């Protein structure tokens, strides 16, 4: 399958050949990129995430309100997902964990999302320390309760379903993911560079291609020659009246 | 018959030695030139014998080196003559350590008859050589002349193999003039660094004068090294 773009005709085979010709460059470039990404990822500070699962619901005073409370529960989860990430909650956690985590740590470290169609909410805390991430995640439900009691919405209640455990592995950086991405990017970029080089250099890369370009056969391929060295005068060159002295060296034969 | 000329000063000889480009005819590198001879023989067997013109698209592609070594290889088994027809930047005399003049241009300037070829022939072992001759203005005008045709035909009568080393096609008119001679077959010398565009341009120029391009010689091809070290 060939495509012609102006004066340049490119076929799938041309692309394959170009990539094959530059295979060492492609391998080297990709390996360098992968190693670079791996090294940088390894040096990057690890981040741990701890997550608490809570239920948000409205207190009901009689059973007839139960259905209505269930419907509003999902909306409440959405509302408290927003509230959980505010500085109001972060400052409460900061006060509650005074001495255990740096004061500024909870700010920006919290995230929350509701579980779809349920009155459940996951509150996550990120930290470079797994212990601090766990402490913040577990302090978040109480901070929400304090917020509720102080803002007078006492019919809303937050129940902890599952406390955050100590995270065993960092959530970022993801070394495997980064290395795979670097591998893919390395192959794509080096391939693109190889193709570009082919187009810019504009040189026949094989004897077959040279024949195709010239339209006549390649009758011989002369290797890089090892030239004779002059070791003694007096061989021939009759016109000069002096020996012109070219004695081929024996080195080439010795090497073979 | 070789003619006498002034000795080349030692300093000049040293310079010539530095640029020497000959290989040992018994070395593995010489195998490539033997292969070229064989390929040409097979290809041109059924055609009238002609001189082989080595040219290239650009300067520095190694045509003089290839022509010199090809001639040297041919001279081992045949009567061979190498003519330096690059009248702009001749190299053959440097390669063989000969004086540049008298040579081809002198045949024109002194209006010598083609039969006087022997007067400007030098030799290197079994190979006879006509160097470019003295530098004169408008020397390339002779390349397409009738006199040049006569010289080539006279050489073909006296030798089994006649090799012409010319200027690059894109650099001067010599090569095109010589290629237009009916008693000349053309070989294009190409290096791995020669651009496709330049090869096509050179072949287009040669096609304009109906040159008989019989093939290409890939010079300095690293892949060939392994083949010829067998």
Interface residues (C-beta under 8 A of the other chain):
Chain A: X201 X202 X203 X204 X207 X210 X211 X213 X214 X215 X216 X217 X218 X219 X220 X221 X222 X223 X224 X225 X226 X227 X228 X230 X235 X236 X237 X238 X239 X240 X241 X242 X244 X245 X246 X248 X249 X250 X252 X253 X255 X256
Chain B: X2 X3 X4 X5 X6 X7 X8 X13 X16 X17 X20 X21 X22 X23 X24 X25 X26 X27 X28 X29 X32 X33 X35 X36 X39 X40 X43 X62 X65 X66 X69 X96 X97 X98 X99 X122 X123 X124 X125 X131 X187 X188 X190 X192 X193 X194 X195 X196 X197 X199 X200 X203 X213 X214 X215 X216 X217 X218 X219 X220 X221 X222 X223 X224 X225 X227 X228 X229
